[in-house]
């Protein structure tokens, strides 16, 4: 496990300049104001801890894809306004915005900081050197501080200057509260309390191959939904109509079913699906009653868009026996009116969480579905803040932005056992 700021202790940070990599790549309204502040809120515990410890807190982040050039559309200034509002409520401080991330103006602003002050630097991706993990740019970032803290789980799967390169020139390199919890909970997903089920959904088998392979032998049940299920059905020789299929993954699906049986892993696919003649477009009037068909009676002129009621009941029965559940990917096209299967599943996970089951929700579309359903993320054991990062973690990959951090003493790793 990686050494966290809590393990390092508050005294470590007194009067120290601490460069904190946060993930403020947040959705915005047309006027630039923050549309969803959940990622900002996720960083508050770390900022509050360092503020109270008397550190000089220097926040850096990326926003969007400005392609290495300054672009006001991607400025973090509006983010600093929302951050200051939240910090004022929780920590009794504000964040000063600095309109650059390296250079004389930044150095001057940091030199003027007092213990407990917080600044937010401008978008690091205004420099092409950031995504190139340029060593000289990394050195410039490192020169701003005495200690490095990573709290940007959504960016740790990228070896960029502010996530990995900086640690070669700035030590210690520690995990913030958000990152520490992500590591512990996703590690628990790979070494869970059994019986355990993993729910894998989404559009393409190809995007989840790594996860499926890494989970074989680690879980008791794999439940597959979403459009990717139809590639499995075609591999079985079933009619799939106009449903989305990856023909180049048919052999893989056949082999996965064989491997799952060898490993004693139950592989569950939908038994009924909601179908329609075409993919729903914005403004389409959806039928009052969904057209549900058995998976072995799929019409050739229809496409599958959601799981049906019998499948929902089947999943309910399976999950009721589990102590750990990992949810990664929706069961249907929830963004376009075919949300019943996904939302019913989310409701089931909330209920099971209340009963003491460990529920871990992967990033990306899974989190979007939770929010679309109006469910609070605190109603699950853990909701990951990183889409691509959580996927790669579950694939068993070494993430560069985590690998570069300092290791915790062996005794500290026992904390993982206490997480329910």
Secondary structure, DSSP 8 states (H G I E B T S, - for coil): -B-BHHHH-GGGGTT-EEEEE------B-TTS-BS--HHHHHHHHHHHHHHHTT-EEEEE---S--TTS--GGG-SHHHHHHHHHHHHHHTS--EEEES-SSSHHHHHHHHT--TT-EEEE--GGGSHHHHTT-HHHHHHHHTT-SEEEE--GGGTTS--TTTTGGGGTS--EEE-HHHHHHHHHHHHHHS--SSEEEEE-SS-SGGGHHHHHHHTTT-SEEEE-STTHHHHHHHTT---TT----GGGHHHHHHHHHHHHHHT-EEEE-SEEEEESS---TT----SS-EEEEGGG--TT-EEEEE-HHHHHHHHHHHTT-SEEEEES-SS-GGGT--HHHHHHHHHHHHHHHTT-EEEE-STHHHHHHHHTT--GGGSSEE-S-HHHHHHHHTT---HHHHTS-B--GGGGGGGGG--
